[in-house]
Amino acid sequence: MSLIPATILTGFLGSGKTTLLKRVLSEAHGQKIAIIENEFGEENIDNDILVTDSKEQIIQMSNGCICCTIREDLREALQLLAAKKRQGLLDFDRVVIETTGVADPGPVAQTFFMDDEIAESYLLDSILTLVDAKHANQQLDTRQEARRQVGFADQIFISKTDLVSADETAELMHRLKHMNPRAPQKAVHFGEVPLKEVFDLHGFNLNTKLDIDPDFLKEDDHAHDHAGHDHAPGEACNHPGHAHHHAHDDDVKSFVFRSDRAFDPAKLEDFLGAVVNIYGPRMLRYKGVLFMQGTDRKVIFQGVHQLMGSDLGPAWGADEKPCSKMVFIGIDLPQDIFLQGMEQSLV
């Protein structure tokens, strides 16, 4: 049986997750989707679509979708669904897991790597984060969970942009880009997203295209040229290359390491092992394409919290100059320690 793709849907309360899920559960899209819902959400889908007095955890929808409310453990729900599918009792093509609005998606993502039984049945496709344009700045200022959800995202959907000005939306997108440069952003209306933009995004595929906006990197490099050139929160940043003020000093930030020298595999493994030991809980996502000594192929690397993995990618092209590029997204990570440690792991 081929692996069942899984999508984690996260976002702060009121960001439109339920609207999006209702659409998936009721629209005639021809896909059979199982939705796993965390029971303790403020806004339960059940009230609107499901008969709540049903003792059965798994309810079949008229359009072929399935809704499964979790009262116990995510692992058990995933195992139950996979077992029923194998036995031919349930027919579905993919799973969407809605995390509660205040959840950190990290442990949910880790379930797919740590648990052999789950890893043999499922393939984690991506983490989607919904952000409510009207309330996002306040949520991001006051709630670390909201910042973490942005840091974890493979794709960000911004809802309720019709309630704010175009300038406010642009400022918000700029802020989110600083927190997570590798997640594409898209404004959506009332949670209405074409399903092809929700599924099969391969955010967790260890593939070779490391999606970082090239302009973001230019700006980032520029900032690194100024040793110690930091701004107080809210201070205008007026040297060339920055179009916006950074009024928000978020604890979720990203930085990029690059080098065209090769890594010494043993040194790099030691260094990453050490930082993951110390900073693992604060390391949200880290991902890169690495130039390693001893192989002519790209090494594709990524991690979530304390879990990391690497794969051999294709060979470096004849016209490609081998180089490493790694992005770290985390909470108050000591950028200098990371960059220096990476530098010291080079051959």
N, C-alpha and C positions, 0 to 999 in steps of 0.2 A: 504494500500500500504506500502510495507516495505521501510525503509529509504534508500535514495540514497547515496552510499558512495562518499565522495569528497576528493580529494587530492590537496594539494597546492604545486605547483612547483615553486621554487625560485632559485636564483643563479645570480651571477654578470654577466654583459654584456659579451657575448662571451664564457660563460661557457658550452654552448651546449644545453641549454633549447630548442631552436628552432629545433635543429637536432633531439632531443628526441621526441618533439611533432610532427614533420613531420612524423617520423616513426610511431607514434601512429595513425596519421590521414591517413596514406596510406597503412600500412601493413595489410595483411589478418590475423588478430589475432582472428577473431570471436567474439570480444567483441564490444559492442556498447558503445562508449565513447563520451561524450559531452565535448568539450574543450572550456573554457571561456578564452578569450585572452584580456589582457589589451591593448587598442589601441595604447598607446603612447610608445610602445617599440621601440628601435633603429632599431631592425631587426624584421620586421613583417612577420609572416608566410604568410600572405595574398599574398604578392608579388609573392611567389613561387607557392602556391597551389591554392589560391582562386582567383575568378574573382573579381577584386576590385571594378568594377563599380556597383556591386549589392547593392541595397539599403537595401535588407533584411539583418537583423543582424544574422540570423541563416542559415547556409548553410550545406546541407547534403552531405557527402562524398560518394564515390562509395563503400567504405568498410563498410558502415553503421554508420560511426562516424559522429559527428555533430560538426561544429565549430561556435562559437558564439563570435562576437567581441563586447566588451563593449564600448559603448560611454557614457553611464550614470553610473549608480551605480551598484556595484556588487550585492547588494540585489535584485535590480529589475531584473537583468539578471537571478539570481538563481530562483526568484519567477516565472518569465516567463517560464523558462525551466520546472520547476516542474508542472506548470499549464498545459503546452502543453502535458506533459507526462500523467498527470491525464486524460486529455480529449482524449487521444489516438492519438494526432496529431504528437507526436514525440516519438520515441522509443529509449531509451538509458539506460544503466545499471549503469553508474557512471559518475562523473564529474571531470575534471582536471582543476584547475584554474592556469593560468600562471601569476605570478606577474611580474611587470616590473623589470628590472635588478637592479634598485636602490631602490626598495621598501622594507619596513619593513613588513614582513609577519604577524606581530602581529595583526594589525587591521583586516586583512583578516580572520585570525583564530577566532578572537573574534566575527565576524559576525555570526558564527555558534552557538555561545552560547547566544548572547545577543538578537537575534531576534527570537521571538517565532515561527513566521511563517516559518523561515528557519530551525529552530531546529526541527520542526514537519515533515519536508520533507527530511532533509539531516543528514548524520552522518559524521563528519570530521574524515577521516581515518588517514592521516599523512601529515607532511610537509617534502618535499624532497628538499634538497639543492644540487645544482651542483656547484662544485668548479673546476676552471681551473688551473691545476697543474703548467702551465707555468707562469701565471700571479698572482697566488693566494697570494704569499707573499707580493708583492707590493700592491695589492688591500686590503689585510687585514691590512697592515701597514697604508694605507692612507685613507681608506674609512670605516667609522663606519657601513654603511649599510651592507657591505660585512661581517663584524664581527657579526652583528646581525643575518644575515641569517644563519650563522653557529650555533649561540646560539639557534636558534629556531628549528633546524633540528631534525627530528626523524630518518632520514637516510641521509647520505652524499655520493654522488657519485663524484668521482674525475676524471675529464676528462683530456685528453691531457697528460697523464703520459708518452706517447711515446716521448714527446718532452723534457723531463728532465731526469736526471740520477736517478737510483734506490735510491741513497742516498738522493737526493733532495725530492723524493716522500716520503721516510720514515720520513724525517725531517718535511715535511708538515703534514703528518698524526699525528705525535707526537704533533705538534702545535695545530691541530684541536681537538685532544683528550683532551688537557688541557682546551680548550675553552668549549667543550661539550663532556663529558665522556659518555653520554647516547645514542649518535647516532652512530650506526655501520657505518663504512666507507668501501667503495668499489671502487677500481679503475675501470673505464670503458673506452672503446675505442670509440671515436667519438660519445659519447652519446648513444652508443648501449647497452641498458640494457634489459635483459629479463623482459617482462612485469610482470611476477610473483614477481619480486623484486621491482616493483614500486607500486603495488596495494595490498590492504588488509594487510597492515603492522600493523594496529591497534595501531598506535603510540599514539592516543588519547584515546584508550580504557583505562579505569581506571582498568588495570589488575594488577595482583599481581607480575608479574615479572618485577622488576625494572632493566632495562638493563644497568648495569654499568660494565665496564670491571674490573674484580677482581684485575688484576695487577695494574691498574691505582690507585685503592684505596690503595693498599699496599704502593705504592710510595707516595700517598697523605698523608697517616697516618704518614709515615716516616717524611715527611716535617713538620708535625705539632708537632713532638716531640721537634723540635728545636725552642723554642720560639724566635721570632725575627730573625730567621736564614733566612734572605732574601738576594737575589742577586741583584746586579745592573744589568740592562739590558745588556745582552751580556757577563756577567761575567760567567766563567765556574762554573758549580755546581758540586763540586767534592766529596761530601760525598757519601757513598754507596747508591745504590737504584736509582740513576739517571744516565741514560746512555747518555743523550743528554744535550747540552747546552740549556738554555732558552734564545735565543738571542732576542726573541720578547716579549715585555712586553705588552700583549694585554689587552684592557680594558674589553673585554668579557672574563669572567673567571667563573669557577665553583668551588663549594666546597660542601662537604658532611657533614651532621650532622648524628651522630648515637648515640643511647643509648639503653641499655636494661632495663631502667626504663620506666614506663608507663607515658604517657602524661595526664595532667589534661585537659579535653576537653575545659572547659571554659577559662582557662588561655591561652591555645594554640590559641583559636579563637581570644581572645583579642590581643595577640601578633601579629599573622599573619595579623589581621585587621589593626593594627597600622602600620606595616612595608609596607603593600601594599598601604596604604594611602600615605606614604612618598616616597617609592621607586618604586611603581608600574610600572611607565613607563620604569624604568631601569631593572625590573625583567622580563627576557625573558621567561624562562620556569622554573618551579619548580615542583618536582614530588617525591612522596615517598610512602612507605608502613609504616604505623604507628601503634604503640602499644598503644592503648588508654585504660584508666581506664574505667571500666563499660561495656566492651564488650569482649567476647572471640574471636571475629573475627578481622581479619586484617582490618585496615582502609586504603583505597587507596585514595591518595590525589594528585591533580595536579592543576596547574594554568598557565595562560598566562597573563602577565602584571597584570592588577588589577582584573582579573576574576579568581576565584578559585572554586573548587568543590571537594566533597569527596563522596566515595561510600563504603559500607561495602563489604569486600571481603570474602573469605572463612575463616573458623575457623583456628586458629593456630594448626598445626599438633601436635600429642602427643609427637613426638620426636623433635619438634621445640622449640627453646627458643625464646619467644616473644621478639622482639626488633624493634626499629624504624630506618629507613634509609631514609634520605631525601636529594635530590640533588637540589641545587640552581644554576641556570645559569643566569648571568646578567652582567650589565655594571657597573664596579666600585662599586660593592655592598660592604658595610662595613662588611666583614666576621665576625669580632669579635662581632659586635652588633647582627648579626643574630644568631651566635652560642650561645652566652650568653643568648639571649632571648629565644631560643629553650630550653636551659638548665633550665632556670627559669620557663618554662612552664611544667616541669616534676612534677609528684606527689611528 
